[in-house]
Each structure stands twice: as structure tokens, then as C-alpha cells.
């Protein structure tokens, strides 16, 4: 069995373990919320510290950040156009979900297992642009269409950005790298120990949140949403993969990121803006399964 297939098999096993633990009530939804806080506030920032501590910022890495933002804006524009005839709340919910990707919890464990720290550097730079899309663009869209009274509070947006430990860690570590300051070896050693928990915890969390039930009335909107997101993602990703004159890891990053699941923040946004939480949760789960299958197929074809 190839190393890529082995990594996917290990990942599936851990995800299924999380799902079984939930189904047997050994873990509950509230445990998943606590697990998510540990990942976002502790293990993922530590992984970023270890991965980016020796990074050299070059033009291609900056370009990944820009691509992450531009592609998010493109998807948002497509969503607004395609769902323009739907009622305001439905249009807001669907358009809010289209841009933004689940890189931290979903992609990082797989990338770390397949490409190691080198791969994480590329995906991390894309994720910086993706963070802008999630915390600014998606939030603004969700807020704008959530009611008849348009009241976008920029203080709330700034608060969400500043509260994101992974994003703040990205920014601080990259700034330190640019000005040539290196973290003490003790900090890197401790971060390295903690970061090893990020992969299994993230995969367990995906299993805890998996839900295979959905209402039949959702089917038409789900098919339309998935078609837009994945047809555009595959089309643009494959085109850039073959056209861009950059190293393989850069092109793999673009190809993989464009077919990742929807951002994990869409569910909290759905709660805040009073959208259909069950629909949002159902679509999130379906993108996790679909993205996993697509990534498995791509790695076997391209690697």
C-alpha cells in the first residue's frame, strides 16, 4: 500500500473512531465543542509555530495568500448571482457558505501526513488569505442578508479576527520571520510536543460532527450548492495546476484547497444570523465526505 493510501486509511480509521464514540455516547456534541476549542487555541497554533518558525517568505508564498482572497471573492460573486432569485435569508445562507475552506481541521492532518512540514507551509499561507475570506467576507455576507435591517458591525468583525488564535499566530510568526527574529528553542520544543496532538484530535473531531441524516426537501439546494462549489473548484484548480509555472507543491496546494469542505465557522454564523442550522450542518458534512473522496482519488492519480 502506498504512503498516500496508508495516510488516508489511518485518517478514515480515526474519523470513524470519533463517529463511533459519538454514536455510543462515549463522546457527545458538547465534547466536540470543547475539543474544537483545544484544537483552534492550542494544538493548531503550536503546529503553526513549529512549521513557520524557519519559513522564508518568497513571492510564491505571498501569491498563495492573494489567490486565497481572490478565489473567495470569485465564489461569493458567483453565489450572489446564482442565488439572486431566492428569498433573502436563503440567498444569504447559501452565499455565506460558498467561499471559505476548512483547512485547519480537515486539510492539515492529511497534508502533514502526506507532504510533511513543507506542505504545511504552503497550505498555511493559503489559509491566511482564507482566514480573511472566512472572518470578513463570509461574516459580512451572512450579516447583510440575515434581515431586512442592514446593520454590519465592523467592531464585531474585528473582534472575530483578533479572537482567531491560528490567524494571529500566522501573522506574528510571519512578521518575526520577515524581520529575522527566531523563537527560543525551548518554545519550539514545547510547541513541537503539543503540535503532535493536532492531527489525531482534528480527525476525531470530524468524526464527532459527522451526521448522515438530512431532509429530502434540502436535496435540490444541496445539489445546486455542491455543483457550484466543486465544479468551479475542480475546473479552476486543474487549469491552474497545469498552467502555473511554479513548483509542484505550490500547484498541489491550489488544486487541493479549491476542493476542501466548507469552513467550520459557517455553523456558528448560522446560529448568530438565525439561518437554517440543520441545512448548514448537513451541507458541511456532505462536503467533508465529498472532499475526502476527491482528495483520495487525486493523490492516487497525480502522485
C-alpha beads as a LAMMPS data file, in Angstrom:
LAMMPS data file: protein, C-alpha beads

303 atoms
302 bonds

1 atom types
1 bond types

-500.0 500.0 xlo xhi
-500.0 500.0 ylo yhi
-500.0 500.0 zlo zhi

Masses

1 110.0

Atoms # bond

1 1 1 0.000 0.000 0.000
2 1 1 1.385 3.450 -0.948
3 1 1 2.150 6.002 1.758
4 1 1 -0.684 8.186 0.441
5 1 1 -3.236 5.401 0.724
6 1 1 -1.889 4.493 4.146
7 1 1 -2.372 8.077 5.334
8 1 1 -5.948 8.139 4.068
9 1 1 -6.653 4.760 5.707
10 1 1 -5.307 5.989 9.052
11 1 1 -7.363 9.172 8.730
12 1 1 -10.569 7.280 7.911
13 1 1 -9.978 4.993 10.892
14 1 1 -9.602 7.904 13.321
15 1 1 -12.641 9.712 11.855
16 1 1 -14.732 6.535 12.183
17 1 1 -13.500 6.151 15.756
18 1 1 -14.801 9.640 16.558
19 1 1 -18.124 8.836 14.897
20 1 1 -18.462 5.533 16.827
21 1 1 -17.596 7.257 20.111
22 1 1 -20.397 9.748 19.441
23 1 1 -22.919 7.077 18.426
24 1 1 -22.181 5.094 21.601
25 1 1 -22.475 8.273 23.741
26 1 1 -18.881 7.999 24.944
27 1 1 -18.460 11.427 23.326
28 1 1 -21.214 13.996 22.873
29 1 1 -21.683 17.143 20.792
30 1 1 -20.666 19.346 23.713
31 1 1 -17.415 17.349 23.983
32 1 1 -16.801 18.173 20.319
33 1 1 -17.120 21.877 21.108
34 1 1 -14.501 21.576 23.857
35 1 1 -12.272 19.572 21.523
36 1 1 -12.602 22.261 18.847
37 1 1 -11.504 24.951 21.319
38 1 1 -8.408 22.912 22.239
39 1 1 -7.524 22.460 18.560
40 1 1 -8.042 26.078 17.498
41 1 1 -6.492 27.686 20.560
42 1 1 -3.662 25.275 21.460
43 1 1 -2.630 22.456 19.116
44 1 1 -3.086 24.281 15.792
45 1 1 -1.206 27.438 16.876
46 1 1 1.616 25.196 18.143
47 1 1 1.711 23.394 14.795
48 1 1 1.881 26.771 13.019
49 1 1 4.754 27.886 15.296
50 1 1 6.768 24.745 14.552
51 1 1 6.025 24.824 10.815
52 1 1 6.585 28.544 10.203
53 1 1 9.461 29.165 12.628
54 1 1 12.053 28.714 9.867
55 1 1 9.951 29.844 6.894
56 1 1 11.436 32.065 4.203
57 1 1 8.720 34.302 2.740
58 1 1 9.075 34.452 -1.051
59 1 1 6.895 35.697 -3.884
60 1 1 5.143 32.380 -4.487
61 1 1 4.019 32.105 -0.861
62 1 1 2.640 35.656 -0.923
63 1 1 0.844 34.777 -4.159
64 1 1 -0.892 31.876 -2.400
65 1 1 -2.286 34.318 0.160
66 1 1 -3.569 36.581 -2.632
67 1 1 -5.089 33.642 -4.524
68 1 1 -6.932 32.578 -1.367
69 1 1 -8.582 36.007 -1.101
70 1 1 -9.306 36.463 -4.812
71 1 1 -10.815 32.995 -5.192
72 1 1 -13.050 33.605 -2.174
73 1 1 -14.295 36.842 -3.733
74 1 1 -14.950 34.990 -7.008
75 1 1 -17.022 32.292 -5.293
76 1 1 -19.009 34.908 -3.368
77 1 1 -19.812 36.775 -6.598
78 1 1 -20.936 33.535 -8.264
79 1 1 -23.114 32.681 -5.251
80 1 1 -24.801 36.091 -5.232
81 1 1 -25.543 35.766 -8.967
82 1 1 -26.761 32.150 -8.955
83 1 1 -28.998 32.540 -5.880
84 1 1 -30.175 36.077 -6.711
85 1 1 -33.806 34.943 -7.206
86 1 1 -34.035 33.111 -3.876
87 1 1 -35.550 34.776 -0.833
88 1 1 -33.183 36.978 1.129
89 1 1 -32.415 34.560 4.003
90 1 1 -31.845 31.576 1.690
91 1 1 -29.585 33.625 -0.575
92 1 1 -27.596 34.856 2.406
93 1 1 -27.188 31.387 3.888
94 1 1 -26.042 29.757 0.633
95 1 1 -23.776 32.618 -0.448
96 1 1 -22.192 32.792 3.015
97 1 1 -21.262 29.097 2.769
98 1 1 -19.735 29.099 -0.730
99 1 1 -16.431 30.950 -0.089
100 1 1 -14.040 29.776 2.611
101 1 1 -12.451 26.380 3.255
102 1 1 -11.893 24.079 6.217
103 1 1 -8.106 23.974 6.096
104 1 1 -7.155 23.780 9.779
105 1 1 -9.215 20.783 10.903
106 1 1 -9.627 18.942 7.603
107 1 1 -6.594 19.627 5.406
108 1 1 -3.811 19.976 7.983
109 1 1 -3.904 16.359 9.240
110 1 1 -3.820 14.988 5.671
111 1 1 -1.224 17.465 4.416
112 1 1 1.028 16.808 7.402
113 1 1 0.833 13.061 6.808
114 1 1 1.401 13.246 3.022
115 1 1 3.749 16.236 2.479
116 1 1 5.049 16.964 5.979
117 1 1 6.071 20.421 7.237
118 1 1 6.985 21.599 3.743
119 1 1 3.394 21.087 2.616
120 1 1 2.037 22.808 5.715
121 1 1 3.970 25.986 4.850
122 1 1 2.190 26.289 1.521
123 1 1 -1.258 25.423 2.864
124 1 1 -0.670 27.759 5.795
125 1 1 -0.039 30.737 3.519
126 1 1 -3.190 29.968 1.545
127 1 1 -5.027 29.733 4.868
128 1 1 -4.002 33.290 5.794
129 1 1 -5.947 34.555 2.762
130 1 1 -8.689 32.052 3.536
131 1 1 -8.957 33.486 7.067
132 1 1 -9.731 36.919 5.612
133 1 1 -12.469 35.340 3.487
134 1 1 -13.984 33.482 6.456
135 1 1 -13.824 36.172 9.128
136 1 1 -14.567 39.184 6.929
137 1 1 -16.250 38.263 3.635
138 1 1 -18.431 35.375 4.878
139 1 1 -19.381 37.280 8.023
140 1 1 -20.352 40.408 6.054
141 1 1 -22.455 38.363 3.602
142 1 1 -24.152 36.461 6.421
143 1 1 -24.904 39.642 8.326
144 1 1 -26.073 41.588 5.261
145 1 1 -28.733 39.063 4.209
146 1 1 -29.812 37.962 7.688
147 1 1 -32.635 40.511 7.955
148 1 1 -34.325 43.494 6.381
149 1 1 -32.373 45.923 8.541
150 1 1 -28.815 46.077 7.229
151 1 1 -26.518 46.547 10.204
152 1 1 -22.968 45.339 9.661
153 1 1 -20.969 45.909 12.824
154 1 1 -17.307 46.232 11.887
155 1 1 -16.317 46.065 15.556
156 1 1 -17.742 42.539 15.621
157 1 1 -15.768 41.608 12.515
158 1 1 -12.550 42.985 14.026
159 1 1 -13.283 41.133 17.276
160 1 1 -13.687 37.824 15.416
161 1 1 -10.434 38.376 13.529
162 1 1 -8.496 39.241 16.687
163 1 1 -10.038 36.273 18.523
164 1 1 -8.719 33.785 15.960
165 1 1 -5.618 32.251 17.548
166 1 1 -4.482 30.468 14.345
167 1 1 -4.703 33.704 12.325
168 1 1 -2.882 35.737 14.986
169 1 1 -0.205 33.041 15.184
170 1 1 0.233 33.121 11.398
171 1 1 0.654 36.896 11.424
172 1 1 3.066 37.013 14.384
173 1 1 5.274 34.155 13.164
174 1 1 5.434 35.542 9.610
175 1 1 6.333 39.010 10.916
176 1 1 9.081 37.511 13.090
177 1 1 10.401 35.610 10.055
178 1 1 10.430 38.777 7.926
179 1 1 12.402 40.805 10.488
180 1 1 14.717 37.873 11.242
181 1 1 13.782 37.104 14.858
182 1 1 13.923 33.431 15.855
183 1 1 11.934 31.913 18.704
184 1 1 13.862 30.252 21.566
185 1 1 14.486 26.530 21.089
186 1 1 12.564 25.799 24.306
187 1 1 9.411 27.388 22.840
188 1 1 9.847 25.375 19.633
189 1 1 10.410 22.131 21.573
190 1 1 7.280 22.583 23.708
191 1 1 5.250 23.603 20.663
192 1 1 6.537 20.557 18.801
193 1 1 5.332 18.212 21.537
194 1 1 1.877 19.803 21.679
195 1 1 1.547 20.017 17.879
196 1 1 1.714 16.230 17.565
197 1 1 -1.792 16.071 19.059
198 1 1 -3.279 18.250 16.300
199 1 1 -3.681 15.517 13.684
200 1 1 -5.497 12.872 15.794
201 1 1 -7.654 15.438 17.624
202 1 1 -8.732 17.130 14.369
203 1 1 -9.682 13.814 12.775
204 1 1 -11.555 12.685 15.891
205 1 1 -13.481 15.964 15.846
206 1 1 -14.529 15.416 12.215
207 1 1 -15.944 12.049 13.272
208 1 1 -17.799 13.528 16.229
209 1 1 -19.503 16.093 13.983
210 1 1 -20.409 13.664 11.185
211 1 1 -24.158 13.341 10.599
212 1 1 -25.624 11.320 7.737
213 1 1 -29.292 12.320 8.061
214 1 1 -30.931 15.137 6.089
215 1 1 -34.378 16.215 4.944
216 1 1 -35.398 15.399 1.365
217 1 1 -36.576 18.982 0.910
218 1 1 -32.919 20.026 1.157
219 1 1 -31.839 17.863 -1.780
220 1 1 -32.286 20.330 -4.657
221 1 1 -30.451 23.166 -2.895
222 1 1 -27.708 20.812 -1.724
223 1 1 -27.096 19.515 -5.262
224 1 1 -27.003 23.072 -6.629
225 1 1 -24.635 24.230 -3.890
226 1 1 -22.257 21.274 -4.275
227 1 1 -22.283 21.574 -8.063
228 1 1 -21.269 25.235 -7.969
229 1 1 -18.580 24.760 -5.367
230 1 1 -16.949 21.622 -6.741
231 1 1 -17.343 22.167 -10.481
232 1 1 -15.741 25.612 -10.195
233 1 1 -13.149 24.314 -7.724
234 1 1 -12.126 21.380 -9.899
235 1 1 -12.198 23.422 -13.112
236 1 1 -10.135 26.348 -11.828
237 1 1 -7.862 24.119 -9.740
238 1 1 -6.991 21.762 -12.621
239 1 1 -6.467 24.681 -15.024
240 1 1 -4.078 26.446 -12.626
241 1 1 -2.325 23.159 -11.829
242 1 1 -1.281 22.747 -15.445
243 1 1 -0.831 26.425 -16.354
244 1 1 1.039 27.956 -13.405
245 1 1 4.852 27.946 -13.802
246 1 1 5.578 27.133 -10.153
247 1 1 6.949 24.177 -8.209
248 1 1 4.791 21.090 -7.654
249 1 1 3.944 21.865 -4.016
250 1 1 2.514 25.262 -4.984
251 1 1 0.301 23.685 -7.656
252 1 1 -0.796 20.827 -5.379
253 1 1 -1.815 23.402 -2.767
254 1 1 -4.074 25.245 -5.225
255 1 1 -5.614 22.041 -6.559
256 1 1 -6.350 20.609 -3.111
257 1 1 -7.509 23.828 -1.412
258 1 1 -10.132 24.554 -4.071
259 1 1 -11.985 21.302 -3.283
260 1 1 -11.838 21.375 0.512
261 1 1 -15.014 21.325 2.678
262 1 1 -16.856 24.468 3.707
263 1 1 -15.352 26.474 6.560
264 1 1 -16.129 25.268 10.058
265 1 1 -17.245 28.775 11.081
266 1 1 -20.393 28.665 8.917
267 1 1 -22.328 26.800 11.625
268 1 1 -21.650 29.391 14.368
269 1 1 -22.559 32.080 11.814
270 1 1 -25.799 30.234 11.038
271 1 1 -26.648 30.323 14.744
272 1 1 -25.778 34.019 15.070
273 1 1 -27.738 35.093 11.983
274 1 1 -30.667 32.690 12.564
275 1 1 -30.202 30.703 9.363
276 1 1 -31.269 27.052 8.963
277 1 1 -28.692 25.337 11.185
278 1 1 -29.719 21.828 10.166
279 1 1 -29.249 22.631 6.483
280 1 1 -25.855 24.218 7.124
281 1 1 -24.747 21.229 9.201
282 1 1 -25.949 18.766 6.558
283 1 1 -24.093 20.542 3.751
284 1 1 -20.940 20.802 5.881
285 1 1 -20.960 17.047 6.473
286 1 1 -21.558 16.262 2.812
287 1 1 -18.624 18.452 1.748
288 1 1 -16.387 16.623 4.228
289 1 1 -17.247 13.253 2.676
290 1 1 -17.060 14.501 -0.906
291 1 1 -13.757 16.332 -0.386
292 1 1 -12.235 13.294 1.277
293 1 1 -13.134 11.055 -1.665
294 1 1 -11.873 13.619 -4.205
295 1 1 -8.562 14.065 -2.387
296 1 1 -8.046 10.311 -2.169
297 1 1 -8.680 9.973 -5.895
298 1 1 -6.412 12.893 -6.805
299 1 1 -3.466 11.738 -4.747
300 1 1 -3.625 8.330 -6.398
301 1 1 -3.805 9.854 -9.888
302 1 1 -1.215 12.630 -9.529
303 1 1 1.315 11.296 -7.013

Bonds

1 1 1 2
2 1 2 3
3 1 3 4
4 1 4 5
5 1 5 6
6 1 6 7
7 1 7 8
8 1 8 9
9 1 9 10
10 1 10 11
11 1 11 12
12 1 12 13
13 1 13 14
14 1 14 15
15 1 15 16
16 1 16 17
17 1 17 18
18 1 18 19
19 1 19 20
20 1 20 21
21 1 21 22
22 1 22 23
23 1 23 24
24 1 24 25
25 1 25 26
26 1 26 27
27 1 27 28
28 1 28 29
29 1 29 30
30 1 30 31
31 1 31 32
32 1 32 33
33 1 33 34
34 1 34 35
35 1 35 36
36 1 36 37
37 1 37 38
38 1 38 39
39 1 39 40
40 1 40 41
41 1 41 42
42 1 42 43
43 1 43 44
44 1 44 45
45 1 45 46
46 1 46 47
47 1 47 48
48 1 48 49
49 1 49 50
50 1 50 51
51 1 51 52
52 1 52 53
53 1 53 54
54 1 54 55
55 1 55 56
56 1 56 57
57 1 57 58
58 1 58 59
59 1 59 60
60 1 60 61
61 1 61 62
62 1 62 63
63 1 63 64
64 1 64 65
65 1 65 66
66 1 66 67
67 1 67 68
68 1 68 69
69 1 69 70
70 1 70 71
71 1 71 72
72 1 72 73
73 1 73 74
74 1 74 75
75 1 75 76
76 1 76 77
77 1 77 78
78 1 78 79
79 1 79 80
80 1 80 81
81 1 81 82
82 1 82 83
83 1 83 84
84 1 84 85
85 1 85 86
86 1 86 87
87 1 87 88
88 1 88 89
89 1 89 90
90 1 90 91
91 1 91 92
92 1 92 93
93 1 93 94
94 1 94 95
95 1 95 96
96 1 96 97
97 1 97 98
98 1 98 99
99 1 99 100
100 1 100 101
101 1 101 102
102 1 102 103
103 1 103 104
104 1 104 105
105 1 105 106
106 1 106 107
107 1 107 108
108 1 108 109
109 1 109 110
110 1 110 111
111 1 111 112
112 1 112 113
113 1 113 114
114 1 114 115
115 1 115 116
116 1 116 117
117 1 117 118
118 1 118 119
119 1 119 120
120 1 120 121
121 1 121 122
122 1 122 123
123 1 123 124
124 1 124 125
125 1 125 126
126 1 126 127
127 1 127 128
128 1 128 129
129 1 129 130
130 1 130 131
131 1 131 132
132 1 132 133
133 1 133 134
134 1 134 135
135 1 135 136
136 1 136 137
137 1 137 138
138 1 138 139
139 1 139 140
140 1 140 141
141 1 141 142
142 1 142 143
143 1 143 144
144 1 144 145
145 1 145 146
146 1 146 147
147 1 147 148
148 1 148 149
149 1 149 150
150 1 150 151
151 1 151 152
152 1 152 153
153 1 153 154
154 1 154 155
155 1 155 156
156 1 156 157
157 1 157 158
158 1 158 159
159 1 159 160
160 1 160 161
161 1 161 162
162 1 162 163
163 1 163 164
164 1 164 165
165 1 165 166
166 1 166 167
167 1 167 168
168 1 168 169
169 1 169 170
170 1 170 171
171 1 171 172
172 1 172 173
173 1 173 174
174 1 174 175
175 1 175 176
176 1 176 177
177 1 177 178
178 1 178 179
179 1 179 180
180 1 180 181
181 1 181 182
182 1 182 183
183 1 183 184
184 1 184 185
185 1 185 186
186 1 186 187
187 1 187 188
188 1 188 189
189 1 189 190
190 1 190 191
191 1 191 192
192 1 192 193
193 1 193 194
194 1 194 195
195 1 195 196
196 1 196 197
197 1 197 198
198 1 198 199
199 1 199 200
200 1 200 201
201 1 201 202
202 1 202 203
203 1 203 204
204 1 204 205
205 1 205 206
206 1 206 207
207 1 207 208
208 1 208 209
209 1 209 210
210 1 210 211
211 1 211 212
212 1 212 213
213 1 213 214
214 1 214 215
215 1 215 216
216 1 216 217
217 1 217 218
218 1 218 219
219 1 219 220
220 1 220 221
221 1 221 222
222 1 222 223
223 1 223 224
224 1 224 225
225 1 225 226
226 1 226 227
227 1 227 228
228 1 228 229
229 1 229 230
230 1 230 231
231 1 231 232
232 1 232 233
233 1 233 234
234 1 234 235
235 1 235 236
236 1 236 237
237 1 237 238
238 1 238 239
239 1 239 240
240 1 240 241
241 1 241 242
242 1 242 243
243 1 243 244
244 1 244 245
245 1 245 246
246 1 246 247
247 1 247 248
248 1 248 249
249 1 249 250
250 1 250 251
251 1 251 252
252 1 252 253
253 1 253 254
254 1 254 255
255 1 255 256
256 1 256 257
257 1 257 258
258 1 258 259
259 1 259 260
260 1 260 261
261 1 261 262
262 1 262 263
263 1 263 264
264 1 264 265
265 1 265 266
266 1 266 267
267 1 267 268
268 1 268 269
269 1 269 270
270 1 270 271
271 1 271 272
272 1 272 273
273 1 273 274
274 1 274 275
275 1 275 276
276 1 276 277
277 1 277 278
278 1 278 279
279 1 279 280
280 1 280 281
281 1 281 282
282 1 282 283
283 1 283 284
284 1 284 285
285 1 285 286
286 1 286 287
287 1 287 288
288 1 288 289
289 1 289 290
290 1 290 291
291 1 291 292
292 1 292 293
293 1 293 294
294 1 294 295
295 1 295 296
296 1 296 297
297 1 297 298
298 1 298 299
299 1 299 300
300 1 300 301
301 1 301 302
302 1 302 303
